[in-house]
Amino acid sequence: MDESDLTAIPRLATKAMLKHDNVRNVELLLLPERVVLLNTSGAAILGLCDGSRTVQDVVAQLEQDFETADLAGDVMKFLEDACGRGWVVVT
């Protein structure tokens, strides 16, 4: 993903669903016949991929939530990987 991808709109793939496992207190990404254990930042990124926000909106929200800056590169790298794995669709 490059600078122009900041206007792209990511959303979870139709087959994917985020779920919080209360027993283990972890965030999971549920896919057909597969469960992915997410770290805090991965869960935060995917939680904002609802099809209504641009990548820039996701970055801005994460920078606010985590009180930090310069997350665009990390977020775009994560989303690129997530797209490649079929977790996220970007339009």
PDB file of N, CA, C and O in Angstrom, chain B, residues numbered from 101:
ATOM      1  N   MET B 101       0.855  -1.178   0.000  1.00  0.00           N
ATOM      2  CA  MET B 101       0.000   0.000   0.000  1.00  0.00           C
ATOM      3  C   MET B 101       0.898   1.236   0.000  1.00  0.00           C
ATOM      4  O   MET B 101       1.950   1.246   0.638  1.00  0.00           O
ATOM      5  N   ASP B 102       0.479   2.269  -0.713  1.00  0.00           N
ATOM      6  CA  ASP B 102       1.258   3.499  -0.724  1.00  0.00           C
ATOM      7  C   ASP B 102       0.385   4.660  -0.266  1.00  0.00           C
ATOM      8  O   ASP B 102      -0.749   4.454   0.166  1.00  0.00           O
ATOM      9  N   GLU B 103       0.908   5.877  -0.358  1.00  0.00           N
ATOM     10  CA  GLU B 103       0.190   7.069   0.138  1.00  0.00           C
ATOM     11  C   GLU B 103      -1.227   7.175  -0.418  1.00  0.00           C
ATOM     12  O   GLU B 103      -2.139   7.582   0.302  1.00  0.00           O
ATOM     13  N   SER B 104      -1.430   6.811  -1.700  1.00  0.00           N
ATOM     14  CA  SER B 104      -2.762   6.929  -2.297  1.00  0.00           C
ATOM     15  C   SER B 104      -3.754   5.965  -1.654  1.00  0.00           C
ATOM     16  O   SER B 104      -4.966   6.154  -1.761  1.00  0.00           O
ATOM     17  N   ASP B 105      -3.245   4.941  -0.993  1.00  0.00           N
ATOM     18  CA  ASP B 105      -4.129   3.966  -0.364  1.00  0.00           C
ATOM     19  C   ASP B 105      -4.779   4.488   0.913  1.00  0.00           C
ATOM     20  O   ASP B 105      -5.638   3.817   1.485  1.00  0.00           O
ATOM     21  N   LEU B 106      -4.383   5.670   1.365  1.00  0.00           N
ATOM     22  CA  LEU B 106      -4.987   6.244   2.568  1.00  0.00           C
ATOM     23  C   LEU B 106      -6.467   6.545   2.357  1.00  0.00           C
ATOM     24  O   LEU B 106      -7.219   6.663   3.325  1.00  0.00           O
ATOM     25  N   THR B 107      -6.889   6.671   1.104  1.00  0.00           N
ATOM     26  CA  THR B 107      -8.305   6.953   0.818  1.00  0.00           C
ATOM     27  C   THR B 107      -9.106   5.671   0.572  1.00  0.00           C
ATOM     28  O   THR B 107     -10.324   5.725   0.397  1.00  0.00           O
ATOM     29  N   ALA B 108      -8.434   4.529   0.557  1.00  0.00           N
ATOM     30  CA  ALA B 108      -9.127   3.245   0.374  1.00  0.00           C
ATOM     31  C   ALA B 108      -9.989   2.955   1.599  1.00  0.00           C
ATOM     32  O   ALA B 108      -9.723   3.463   2.688  1.00  0.00           O
ATOM     33  N   ILE B 109     -11.010   2.145   1.415  1.00  0.00           N
ATOM     34  CA  ILE B 109     -11.945   1.829   2.499  1.00  0.00           C
ATOM     35  C   ILE B 109     -11.868   0.331   2.804  1.00  0.00           C
ATOM     36  O   ILE B 109     -12.342  -0.491   2.020  1.00  0.00           O
ATOM     37  N   PRO B 110     -11.263  -0.021   3.955  1.00  0.00           N
ATOM     38  CA  PRO B 110     -11.161  -1.433   4.321  1.00  0.00           C
ATOM     39  C   PRO B 110     -12.384  -1.917   5.098  1.00  0.00           C
ATOM     40  O   PRO B 110     -12.998  -1.168   5.858  1.00  0.00           O
ATOM     41  N   ARG B 111     -12.719  -3.185   4.887  1.00  0.00           N
ATOM     42  CA  ARG B 111     -13.780  -3.830   5.671  1.00  0.00           C
ATOM     43  C   ARG B 111     -13.405  -5.295   5.841  1.00  0.00           C
ATOM     44  O   ARG B 111     -12.671  -5.859   5.030  1.00  0.00           O
ATOM     45  N   LEU B 112     -13.911  -5.895   6.892  1.00  0.00           N
ATOM     46  CA  LEU B 112     -13.665  -7.317   7.095  1.00  0.00           C
ATOM     47  C   LEU B 112     -14.260  -8.100   5.932  1.00  0.00           C
ATOM     48  O   LEU B 112     -15.307  -7.737   5.395  1.00  0.00           O
ATOM     49  N   ALA B 113     -13.586  -9.169   5.553  1.00  0.00           N
ATOM     50  CA  ALA B 113     -14.116 -10.046   4.519  1.00  0.00           C
ATOM     51  C   ALA B 113     -15.451 -10.614   5.002  1.00  0.00           C
ATOM     52  O   ALA B 113     -15.675 -10.755   6.205  1.00  0.00           O
ATOM     53  N   THR B 114     -16.321 -10.931   4.072  1.00  0.00           N
ATOM     54  CA  THR B 114     -17.642 -11.450   4.405  1.00  0.00           C
ATOM     55  C   THR B 114     -17.566 -12.659   5.326  1.00  0.00           C
ATOM     56  O   THR B 114     -18.399 -12.823   6.218  1.00  0.00           O
ATOM     57  N   LYS B 115     -16.568 -13.501   5.109  1.00  0.00           N
ATOM     58  CA  LYS B 115     -16.435 -14.738   5.878  1.00  0.00           C
ATOM     59  C   LYS B 115     -15.767 -14.540   7.241  1.00  0.00           C
ATOM     60  O   LYS B 115     -15.670 -15.489   8.020  1.00  0.00           O
ATOM     61  N   ALA B 116     -15.306 -13.321   7.538  1.00  0.00           N
ATOM     62  CA  ALA B 116     -14.558 -13.060   8.780  1.00  0.00           C
ATOM     63  C   ALA B 116     -15.436 -12.385   9.834  1.00  0.00           C
ATOM     64  O   ALA B 116     -16.343 -11.617   9.512  1.00  0.00           O
ATOM     65  N   MET B 117     -15.142 -12.693  11.108  1.00  0.00           N
ATOM     66  CA  MET B 117     -15.885 -12.088  12.204  1.00  0.00           C
ATOM     67  C   MET B 117     -14.951 -11.929  13.411  1.00  0.00           C
ATOM     68  O   MET B 117     -14.214 -12.849  13.765  1.00  0.00           O
ATOM     69  N   LEU B 118     -14.995 -10.756  14.029  1.00  0.00           N
ATOM     70  CA  LEU B 118     -14.234 -10.524  15.252  1.00  0.00           C
ATOM     71  C   LEU B 118     -15.034 -10.982  16.451  1.00  0.00           C
ATOM     72  O   LEU B 118     -16.250 -10.802  16.504  1.00  0.00           O
ATOM     73  N   LYS B 119     -14.346 -11.578  17.417  1.00  0.00           N
ATOM     74  CA  LYS B 119     -15.018 -12.044  18.633  1.00  0.00           C
ATOM     75  C   LYS B 119     -14.060 -11.931  19.811  1.00  0.00           C
ATOM     76  O   LYS B 119     -12.868 -12.215  19.693  1.00  0.00           O
ATOM     77  N   HIS B 120     -14.603 -11.514  20.940  1.00  0.00           N
ATOM     78  CA  HIS B 120     -13.824 -11.486  22.176  1.00  0.00           C
ATOM     79  C   HIS B 120     -14.092 -12.780  22.934  1.00  0.00           C
ATOM     80  O   HIS B 120     -15.242 -13.134  23.193  1.00  0.00           O
ATOM     81  N   ASP B 121     -13.021 -13.479  23.286  1.00  0.00           N
ATOM     82  CA  ASP B 121     -13.129 -14.710  24.062  1.00  0.00           C
ATOM     83  C   ASP B 121     -13.018 -14.330  25.537  1.00  0.00           C
ATOM     84  O   ASP B 121     -11.928 -14.044  26.032  1.00  0.00           O
ATOM     85  N   ASN B 122     -14.147 -14.330  26.227  1.00  0.00           N
ATOM     86  CA  ASN B 122     -14.179 -13.921  27.638  1.00  0.00           C
ATOM     87  C   ASN B 122     -13.407 -14.868  28.547  1.00  0.00           C
ATOM     88  O   ASN B 122     -12.847 -14.431  29.552  1.00  0.00           O
ATOM     89  N   VAL B 123     -13.368 -16.132  28.220  1.00  0.00           N
ATOM     90  CA  VAL B 123     -12.677 -17.114  29.049  1.00  0.00           C
ATOM     91  C   VAL B 123     -11.180 -16.834  29.066  1.00  0.00           C
ATOM     92  O   VAL B 123     -10.556 -16.829  30.127  1.00  0.00           O
ATOM     93  N   ARG B 124     -10.609 -16.602  27.893  1.00  0.00           N
ATOM     94  CA  ARG B 124      -9.165 -16.362  27.791  1.00  0.00           C
ATOM     95  C   ARG B 124      -8.818 -14.879  27.772  1.00  0.00           C
ATOM     96  O   ARG B 124      -7.644 -14.515  27.838  1.00  0.00           O
ATOM     97  N   ASN B 125      -9.834 -14.019  27.683  1.00  0.00           N
ATOM     98  CA  ASN B 125      -9.662 -12.566  27.597  1.00  0.00           C
ATOM     99  C   ASN B 125      -8.750 -12.181  26.421  1.00  0.00           C
ATOM    100  O   ASN B 125      -7.783 -11.436  26.584  1.00  0.00           O
ATOM    101  N   VAL B 126      -9.079 -12.703  25.244  1.00  0.00           N
ATOM    102  CA  VAL B 126      -8.330 -12.418  24.025  1.00  0.00           C
ATOM    103  C   VAL B 126      -9.290 -12.076  22.894  1.00  0.00           C
ATOM    104  O   VAL B 126     -10.476 -12.405  22.934  1.00  0.00           O
ATOM    105  N   GLU B 127      -8.740 -11.400  21.876  1.00  0.00           N
ATOM    106  CA  GLU B 127      -9.512 -11.068  20.683  1.00  0.00           C
ATOM    107  C   GLU B 127      -9.210 -12.106  19.611  1.00  0.00           C
ATOM    108  O   GLU B 127      -8.057 -12.484  19.405  1.00  0.00           O
ATOM    109  N   LEU B 128     -10.255 -12.560  18.934  1.00  0.00           N
ATOM    110  CA  LEU B 128     -10.112 -13.581  17.910  1.00  0.00           C
ATOM    111  C   LEU B 128     -10.716 -13.103  16.595  1.00  0.00           C
ATOM    112  O   LEU B 128     -11.680 -12.338  16.578  1.00  0.00           O
ATOM    113  N   LEU B 129     -10.138 -13.561  15.512  1.00  0.00           N
ATOM    114  CA  LEU B 129     -10.718 -13.386  14.194  1.00  0.00           C
ATOM    115  C   LEU B 129     -11.177 -14.768  13.760  1.00  0.00           C
ATOM    116  O   LEU B 129     -10.369 -15.681  13.585  1.00  0.00           O
ATOM    117  N   LEU B 130     -12.481 -14.908  13.589  1.00  0.00           N
ATOM    118  CA  LEU B 130     -13.050 -16.197  13.208  1.00  0.00           C
ATOM    119  C   LEU B 130     -13.226 -16.251  11.696  1.00  0.00           C
ATOM    120  O   LEU B 130     -13.831 -15.365  11.092  1.00  0.00           O
ATOM    121  N   LEU B 131     -12.686 -17.306  11.101  1.00  0.00           N
ATOM    122  CA  LEU B 131     -12.793 -17.547   9.671  1.00  0.00           C
ATOM    123  C   LEU B 131     -13.282 -18.979   9.484  1.00  0.00           C
ATOM    124  O   LEU B 131     -13.208 -19.777  10.418  1.00  0.00           O
ATOM    125  N   PRO B 132     -13.774 -19.317   8.311  1.00  0.00           N
ATOM    126  CA  PRO B 132     -14.196 -20.703   8.094  1.00  0.00           C
ATOM    127  C   PRO B 132     -13.043 -21.670   8.404  1.00  0.00           C
ATOM    128  O   PRO B 132     -11.970 -21.585   7.805  1.00  0.00           O
ATOM    129  N   GLU B 133     -13.278 -22.565   9.324  1.00  0.00           N
ATOM    130  CA  GLU B 133     -12.330 -23.602   9.713  1.00  0.00           C
ATOM    131  C   GLU B 133     -10.991 -23.058  10.210  1.00  0.00           C
ATOM    132  O   GLU B 133      -9.970 -23.739  10.116  1.00  0.00           O
ATOM    133  N   ARG B 134     -10.994 -21.840  10.735  1.00  0.00           N
ATOM    134  CA  ARG B 134      -9.751 -21.240  11.222  1.00  0.00           C
ATOM    135  C   ARG B 134     -10.067 -20.160  12.251  1.00  0.00           C
ATOM    136  O   ARG B 134     -11.041 -19.419  12.114  1.00  0.00           O
ATOM    137  N   VAL B 135      -9.227 -20.084  13.283  1.00  0.00           N
ATOM    138  CA  VAL B 135      -9.336 -19.043  14.291  1.00  0.00           C
ATOM    139  C   VAL B 135      -7.966 -18.386  14.425  1.00  0.00           C
ATOM    140  O   VAL B 135      -6.956 -19.073  14.578  1.00  0.00           O
ATOM    141  N   VAL B 136      -7.932 -17.047  14.365  1.00  0.00           N
ATOM    142  CA  VAL B 136      -6.677 -16.313  14.479  1.00  0.00           C
ATOM    143  C   VAL B 136      -6.700 -15.535  15.794  1.00  0.00           C
ATOM    144  O   VAL B 136      -7.619 -14.758  16.050  1.00  0.00           O
ATOM    145  N   LEU B 137      -5.684 -15.752  16.619  1.00  0.00           N
ATOM    146  CA  LEU B 137      -5.524 -15.007  17.863  1.00  0.00           C
ATOM    147  C   LEU B 137      -4.873 -13.675  17.519  1.00  0.00           C
ATOM    148  O   LEU B 137      -3.779 -13.645  16.956  1.00  0.00           O
ATOM    149  N   LEU B 138      -5.537 -12.576  17.853  1.00  0.00           N
ATOM    150  CA  LEU B 138      -5.047 -11.240  17.505  1.00  0.00           C
ATOM    151  C   LEU B 138      -4.374 -10.575  18.702  1.00  0.00           C
ATOM    152  O   LEU B 138      -4.784 -10.769  19.846  1.00  0.00           O
ATOM    153  N   ASN B 139      -3.335  -9.789  18.421  1.00  0.00           N
ATOM    154  CA  ASN B 139      -2.770  -8.957  19.474  1.00  0.00           C
ATOM    155  C   ASN B 139      -3.618  -7.693  19.583  1.00  0.00           C
ATOM    156  O   ASN B 139      -4.542  -7.491  18.795  1.00  0.00           O
ATOM    157  N   THR B 140      -3.311  -6.861  20.537  1.00  0.00           N
ATOM    158  CA  THR B 140      -4.126  -5.660  20.801  1.00  0.00           C
ATOM    159  C   THR B 140      -4.207  -4.740  19.591  1.00  0.00           C
ATOM    160  O   THR B 140      -5.289  -4.269  19.243  1.00  0.00           O
ATOM    161  N   SER B 141      -3.077  -4.482  18.951  1.00  0.00           N
ATOM    162  CA  SER B 141      -3.092  -3.551  17.824  1.00  0.00           C
ATOM    163  C   SER B 141      -3.810  -4.144  16.616  1.00  0.00           C
ATOM    164  O   SER B 141      -4.540  -3.434  15.923  1.00  0.00           O
ATOM    165  N   GLY B 142      -3.614  -5.434  16.354  1.00  0.00           N
ATOM    166  CA  GLY B 142      -4.318  -6.075  15.245  1.00  0.00           C
ATOM    167  C   GLY B 142      -5.825  -6.050  15.441  1.00  0.00           C
ATOM    168  O   GLY B 142      -6.578  -5.784  14.505  1.00  0.00           O
ATOM    169  N   ALA B 143      -6.258  -6.331  16.667  1.00  0.00           N
ATOM    170  CA  ALA B 143      -7.692  -6.295  16.974  1.00  0.00           C
ATOM    171  C   ALA B 143      -8.238  -4.880  16.830  1.00  0.00           C
ATOM    172  O   ALA B 143      -9.354  -4.690  16.347  1.00  0.00           O
ATOM    173  N   ALA B 144      -7.459  -3.888  17.247  1.00  0.00           N
ATOM    174  CA  ALA B 144      -7.903  -2.487  17.141  1.00  0.00           C
ATOM    175  C   ALA B 144      -8.058  -2.079  15.680  1.00  0.00           C
ATOM    176  O   ALA B 144      -9.035  -1.427  15.312  1.00  0.00           O
ATOM    177  N   ILE B 145      -7.094  -2.464  14.851  1.00  0.00           N
ATOM    178  CA  ILE B 145      -7.167  -2.126  13.426  1.00  0.00           C
ATOM    179  C   ILE B 145      -8.376  -2.802  12.790  1.00  0.00           C
ATOM    180  O   ILE B 145      -9.187  -2.142  12.140  1.00  0.00           O
ATOM    181  N   LEU B 146      -8.497  -4.101  12.974  1.00  0.00           N
ATOM    182  CA  LEU B 146      -9.605  -4.827  12.345  1.00  0.00           C
ATOM    183  C   LEU B 146     -10.960  -4.362  12.873  1.00  0.00           C
ATOM    184  O   LEU B 146     -11.948  -4.369  12.139  1.00  0.00           O
ATOM    185  N   GLY B 147     -11.009  -3.965  14.125  1.00  0.00           N
ATOM    186  CA  GLY B 147     -12.255  -3.470  14.703  1.00  0.00           C
ATOM    187  C   GLY B 147     -12.758  -2.198  14.046  1.00  0.00           C
ATOM    188  O   GLY B 147     -13.949  -1.892  14.099  1.00  0.00           O
ATOM    189  N   LEU B 148     -11.847  -1.454  13.424  1.00  0.00           N
ATOM    190  CA  LEU B 148     -12.219  -0.212  12.747  1.00  0.00           C
ATOM    191  C   LEU B 148     -12.488  -0.416  11.255  1.00  0.00           C
ATOM    192  O   LEU B 148     -12.907   0.517  10.569  1.00  0.00           O
ATOM    193  N   CYS B 149     -12.254  -1.600  10.760  1.00  0.00           N
ATOM    194  CA  CYS B 149     -12.463  -1.906   9.336  1.00  0.00           C
ATOM    195  C   CYS B 149     -13.917  -2.324   9.115  1.00  0.00           C
ATOM    196  O   CYS B 149     -14.223  -3.505   8.950  1.00  0.00           O
ATOM    197  N   ASP B 150     -14.791  -1.339   9.116  1.00  0.00           N
ATOM    198  CA  ASP B 150     -16.225  -1.616   9.026  1.00  0.00           C
ATOM    199  C   ASP B 150     -16.837  -1.195   7.692  1.00  0.00           C
ATOM    200  O   ASP B 150     -18.052  -1.272   7.509  1.00  0.00           O
ATOM    201  N   GLY B 151     -15.989  -0.749   6.758  1.00  0.00           N
ATOM    202  CA  GLY B 151     -16.494  -0.342   5.451  1.00  0.00           C
ATOM    203  C   GLY B 151     -17.002   1.078   5.396  1.00  0.00           C
ATOM    204  O   GLY B 151     -17.472   1.521   4.348  1.00  0.00           O
ATOM    205  N   SER B 152     -16.922   1.813   6.508  1.00  0.00           N
ATOM    206  CA  SER B 152     -17.381   3.208   6.510  1.00  0.00           C
ATOM    207  C   SER B 152     -16.229   4.189   6.686  1.00  0.00           C
ATOM    208  O   SER B 152     -16.416   5.396   6.535  1.00  0.00           O
ATOM    209  N   ARG B 153     -15.036   3.682   7.005  1.00  0.00           N
ATOM    210  CA  ARG B 153     -13.875   4.547   7.251  1.00  0.00           C
ATOM    211  C   ARG B 153     -12.809   4.319   6.188  1.00  0.00           C
ATOM    212  O   ARG B 153     -12.631   3.205   5.696  1.00  0.00           O
ATOM    213  N   THR B 154     -12.104   5.390   5.844  1.00  0.00           N
ATOM    214  CA  THR B 154     -10.937   5.247   4.985  1.00  0.00           C
ATOM    215  C   THR B 154      -9.767   4.762   5.841  1.00  0.00           C
ATOM    216  O   THR B 154      -9.835   4.768   7.070  1.00  0.00           O
ATOM    217  N   VAL B 155      -8.697   4.343   5.173  1.00  0.00           N
ATOM    218  CA  VAL B 155      -7.497   3.949   5.907  1.00  0.00           C
ATOM    219  C   VAL B 155      -7.025   5.129   6.756  1.00  0.00           C
ATOM    220  O   VAL B 155      -6.608   4.939   7.899  1.00  0.00           O
ATOM    221  N   GLN B 156      -7.084   6.345   6.210  1.00  0.00           N
ATOM    222  CA  GLN B 156      -6.675   7.531   6.965  1.00  0.00           C
ATOM    223  C   GLN B 156      -7.538   7.714   8.211  1.00  0.00           C
ATOM    224  O   GLN B 156      -7.020   8.083   9.265  1.00  0.00           O
ATOM    225  N   ASP B 157      -8.832   7.465   8.111  1.00  0.00           N
ATOM    226  CA  ASP B 157      -9.721   7.553   9.272  1.00  0.00           C
ATOM    227  C   ASP B 157      -9.327   6.521  10.332  1.00  0.00           C
ATOM    228  O   ASP B 157      -9.324   6.819  11.526  1.00  0.00           O
ATOM    229  N   VAL B 158      -8.998   5.320   9.893  1.00  0.00           N
ATOM    230  CA  VAL B 158      -8.569   4.265  10.813  1.00  0.00           C
ATOM    231  C   VAL B 158      -7.294   4.689  11.526  1.00  0.00           C
ATOM    232  O   VAL B 158      -7.183   4.557  12.745  1.00  0.00           O
ATOM    233  N   VAL B 159      -6.332   5.199  10.760  1.00  0.00           N
ATOM    234  CA  VAL B 159      -5.067   5.660  11.339  1.00  0.00           C
ATOM    235  C   VAL B 159      -5.318   6.766  12.357  1.00  0.00           C
ATOM    236  O   VAL B 159      -4.777   6.727  13.462  1.00  0.00           O
ATOM    237  N   ALA B 160      -6.133   7.749  11.991  1.00  0.00           N
ATOM    238  CA  ALA B 160      -6.409   8.872  12.891  1.00  0.00           C
ATOM    239  C   ALA B 160      -7.055   8.395  14.192  1.00  0.00           C
ATOM    240  O   ALA B 160      -6.695   8.867  15.271  1.00  0.00           O
ATOM    241  N   GLN B 161      -7.995   7.474  14.098  1.00  0.00           N
ATOM    242  CA  GLN B 161      -8.660   6.957  15.295  1.00  0.00           C
ATOM    243  C   GLN B 161      -7.676   6.198  16.175  1.00  0.00           C
ATOM    244  O   GLN B 161      -7.692   6.358  17.396  1.00  0.00           O
ATOM    245  N   LEU B 162      -6.822   5.376  15.575  1.00  0.00           N
ATOM    246  CA  LEU B 162      -5.834   4.618  16.344  1.00  0.00           C
ATOM    247  C   LEU B 162      -4.822   5.543  17.008  1.00  0.00           C
ATOM    248  O   LEU B 162      -4.439   5.323  18.158  1.00  0.00           O
ATOM    249  N   GLU B 163      -4.388   6.575  16.293  1.00  0.00           N
ATOM    250  CA  GLU B 163      -3.444   7.536  16.876  1.00  0.00           C
ATOM    251  C   GLU B 163      -4.067   8.245  18.068  1.00  0.00           C
ATOM    252  O   GLU B 163      -3.388   8.539  19.052  1.00  0.00           O
ATOM    253  N   GLN B 164      -5.351   8.516  17.975  1.00  0.00           N
ATOM    254  CA  GLN B 164      -6.062   9.139  19.101  1.00  0.00           C
ATOM    255  C   GLN B 164      -6.219   8.138  20.252  1.00  0.00           C
ATOM    256  O   GLN B 164      -5.932   8.463  21.404  1.00  0.00           O
ATOM    257  N   ASP B 165      -6.669   6.933  19.940  1.00  0.00           N
ATOM    258  CA  ASP B 165      -6.918   5.924  20.968  1.00  0.00           C
ATOM    259  C   ASP B 165      -5.651   5.527  21.722  1.00  0.00           C
ATOM    260  O   ASP B 165      -5.675   5.334  22.938  1.00  0.00           O
ATOM    261  N   PHE B 166      -4.540   5.408  20.981  1.00  0.00           N
ATOM    262  CA  PHE B 166      -3.287   4.962  21.589  1.00  0.00           C
ATOM    263  C   PHE B 166      -2.356   6.124  21.952  1.00  0.00           C
ATOM    264  O   PHE B 166      -1.233   5.916  22.413  1.00  0.00           O
ATOM    265  N   GLU B 167      -2.848   7.354  21.734  1.00  0.00           N
ATOM    266  CA  GLU B 167      -2.091   8.568  22.067  1.00  0.00           C
ATOM    267  C   GLU B 167      -0.681   8.515  21.504  1.00  0.00           C
ATOM    268  O   GLU B 167       0.300   8.657  22.234  1.00  0.00           O
ATOM    269  N   THR B 168      -0.593   8.309  20.197  1.00  0.00           N
ATOM    270  CA  THR B 168       0.691   8.248  19.506  1.00  0.00           C
ATOM    271  C   THR B 168       0.524   8.828  18.113  1.00  0.00           C
ATOM    272  O   THR B 168      -0.573   9.237  17.734  1.00  0.00           O
ATOM    273  N   ALA B 169       1.605   8.863  17.353  1.00  0.00           N
ATOM    274  CA  ALA B 169       1.562   9.423  15.996  1.00  0.00           C
ATOM    275  C   ALA B 169       2.329   8.508  15.044  1.00  0.00           C
ATOM    276  O   ALA B 169       2.978   7.550  15.462  1.00  0.00           O
ATOM    277  N   ASP B 170       2.238   8.824  13.771  1.00  0.00           N
ATOM    278  CA  ASP B 170       2.984   8.125  12.728  1.00  0.00           C
ATOM    279  C   ASP B 170       2.664   6.632  12.624  1.00  0.00           C
ATOM    280  O   ASP B 170       3.566   5.808  12.474  1.00  0.00           O
ATOM    281  N   LEU B 171       1.389   6.294  12.704  1.00  0.00           N
ATOM    282  CA  LEU B 171       0.988   4.892  12.596  1.00  0.00           C
ATOM    283  C   LEU B 171       0.619   4.479  11.175  1.00  0.00           C
ATOM    284  O   LEU B 171       0.364   3.302  10.923  1.00  0.00           O
ATOM    285  N   ALA B 172       0.588   5.430  10.244  1.00  0.00           N
ATOM    286  CA  ALA B 172       0.106   5.134   8.887  1.00  0.00           C
ATOM    287  C   ALA B 172       0.865   3.977   8.248  1.00  0.00           C
ATOM    288  O   ALA B 172       0.242   3.074   7.689  1.00  0.00           O
ATOM    289  N   GLY B 173       2.180   3.981   8.315  1.00  0.00           N
ATOM    290  CA  GLY B 173       2.970   2.917   7.695  1.00  0.00           C
ATOM    291  C   GLY B 173       2.668   1.552   8.286  1.00  0.00           C
ATOM    292  O   GLY B 173       2.512   0.573   7.557  1.00  0.00           O
ATOM    293  N   ASP B 174       2.586   1.487   9.622  1.00  0.00           N
ATOM    294  CA  ASP B 174       2.302   0.216  10.293  1.00  0.00           C
ATOM    295  C   ASP B 174       0.897  -0.286   9.964  1.00  0.00           C
ATOM    296  O   ASP B 174       0.697  -1.476   9.720  1.00  0.00           O
ATOM    297  N   VAL B 175      -0.064   0.622   9.959  1.00  0.00           N
ATOM    298  CA  VAL B 175      -1.445   0.233   9.663  1.00  0.00           C
ATOM    299  C   VAL B 175      -1.551  -0.263   8.223  1.00  0.00           C
ATOM    300  O   VAL B 175      -2.188  -1.283   7.960  1.00  0.00           O
ATOM    301  N   MET B 176      -0.929   0.456   7.295  1.00  0.00           N
ATOM    302  CA  MET B 176      -1.005   0.050   5.894  1.00  0.00           C
ATOM    303  C   MET B 176      -0.304  -1.300   5.684  1.00  0.00           C
ATOM    304  O   MET B 176      -0.784  -2.120   4.901  1.00  0.00           O
ATOM    305  N   LYS B 177       0.803  -1.540   6.357  1.00  0.00           N
ATOM    306  CA  LYS B 177       1.491  -2.826   6.244  1.00  0.00           C
ATOM    307  C   LYS B 177       0.602  -3.949   6.788  1.00  0.00           C
ATOM    308  O   LYS B 177       0.492  -5.009   6.171  1.00  0.00           O
ATOM    309  N   PHE B 178      -0.029  -3.718   7.939  1.00  0.00           N
ATOM    310  CA  PHE B 178      -0.931  -4.719   8.520  1.00  0.00           C
ATOM    311  C   PHE B 178      -2.094  -5.006   7.571  1.00  0.00           C
ATOM    312  O   PHE B 178      -2.433  -6.166   7.340  1.00  0.00           O
ATOM    313  N   LEU B 179      -2.710  -3.950   7.017  1.00  0.00           N
ATOM    314  CA  LEU B 179      -3.849  -4.135   6.124  1.00  0.00           C
ATOM    315  C   LEU B 179      -3.448  -4.851   4.841  1.00  0.00           C
ATOM    316  O   LEU B 179      -4.212  -5.658   4.312  1.00  0.00           O
ATOM    317  N   GLU B 180      -2.260  -4.561   4.346  1.00  0.00           N
ATOM    318  CA  GLU B 180      -1.772  -5.250   3.152  1.00  0.00           C
ATOM    319  C   GLU B 180      -1.648  -6.747   3.436  1.00  0.00           C
ATOM    320  O   GLU B 180      -2.058  -7.576   2.623  1.00  0.00           O
ATOM    321  N   ASP B 181      -1.092  -7.079   4.572  1.00  0.00           N
ATOM    322  CA  ASP B 181      -0.957  -8.478   4.970  1.00  0.00           C
ATOM    323  C   ASP B 181      -2.336  -9.119   5.178  1.00  0.00           C
ATOM    324  O   ASP B 181      -2.582 -10.242   4.739  1.00  0.00           O
ATOM    325  N   ALA B 182      -3.226  -8.388   5.852  1.00  0.00           N
ATOM    326  CA  ALA B 182      -4.577  -8.898   6.111  1.00  0.00           C
ATOM    327  C   ALA B 182      -5.341  -9.131   4.810  1.00  0.00           C
ATOM    328  O   ALA B 182      -6.105 -10.090   4.698  1.00  0.00           O
ATOM    329  N   CYS B 183      -5.136  -8.260   3.836  1.00  0.00           N
ATOM    330  CA  CYS B 183      -5.764  -8.452   2.518  1.00  0.00           C
ATOM    331  C   CYS B 183      -5.223  -9.710   1.861  1.00  0.00           C
ATOM    332  O   CYS B 183      -5.981 -10.504   1.304  1.00  0.00           O
ATOM    333  N   GLY B 184      -3.929  -9.887   1.928  1.00  0.00           N
ATOM    334  CA  GLY B 184      -3.302 -11.054   1.332  1.00  0.00           C
ATOM    335  C   GLY B 184      -3.779 -12.358   1.957  1.00  0.00           C
ATOM    336  O   GLY B 184      -3.815 -13.392   1.290  1.00  0.00           O
ATOM    337  N   ARG B 185      -4.141 -12.313   3.220  1.00  0.00           N
ATOM    338  CA  ARG B 185      -4.623 -13.500   3.928  1.00  0.00           C
ATOM    339  C   ARG B 185      -6.137 -13.687   3.770  1.00  0.00           C
ATOM    340  O   ARG B 185      -6.687 -14.693   4.218  1.00  0.00           O
ATOM    341  N   GLY B 186      -6.806 -12.727   3.139  1.00  0.00           N
ATOM    342  CA  GLY B 186      -8.243 -12.837   2.926  1.00  0.00           C
ATOM    343  C   GLY B 186      -9.083 -12.401   4.100  1.00  0.00           C
ATOM    344  O   GLY B 186     -10.276 -12.697   4.154  1.00  0.00           O
ATOM    345  N   TRP B 187      -8.473 -11.693   5.053  1.00  0.00           N
ATOM    346  CA  TRP B 187      -9.208 -11.219   6.234  1.00  0.00           C
ATOM    347  C   TRP B 187      -9.954  -9.930   5.955  1.00  0.00           C
ATOM    348  O   TRP B 187     -11.018  -9.687   6.525  1.00  0.00           O
ATOM    349  N   VAL B 188      -9.399  -9.101   5.078  1.00  0.00           N
ATOM    350  CA  VAL B 188      -9.914  -7.750   4.812  1.00  0.00           C
ATOM    351  C   VAL B 188     -10.045  -7.547   3.314  1.00  0.00           C
ATOM    352  O   VAL B 188      -9.245  -8.063   2.534  1.00  0.00           O
ATOM    353  N   VAL B 189     -11.053  -6.796   2.921  1.00  0.00           N
ATOM    354  CA  VAL B 189     -11.245  -6.383   1.541  1.00  0.00           C
ATOM    355  C   VAL B 189     -11.133  -4.857   1.522  1.00  0.00           C
ATOM    356  O   VAL B 189     -11.741  -4.180   2.352  1.00  0.00           O
ATOM    357  N   VAL B 190     -10.365  -4.318   0.589  1.00  0.00           N
ATOM    358  CA  VAL B 190     -10.169  -2.871   0.488  1.00  0.00           C
ATOM    359  C   VAL B 190     -10.729  -2.390  -0.833  1.00  0.00           C
ATOM    360  O   VAL B 190     -10.415  -2.935  -1.891  1.00  0.00           O
ATOM    361  N   THR B 191     -11.575  -1.348  -0.762  1.00  0.00           N
ATOM    362  CA  THR B 191     -12.171  -0.789  -1.987  1.00  0.00           C
ATOM    363  C   THR B 191     -11.769   0.658  -2.156  1.00  0.00           C
ATOM    364  O   THR B 191     -12.170   1.301  -3.126  1.00  0.00           O
TER     365      THR B 191
END
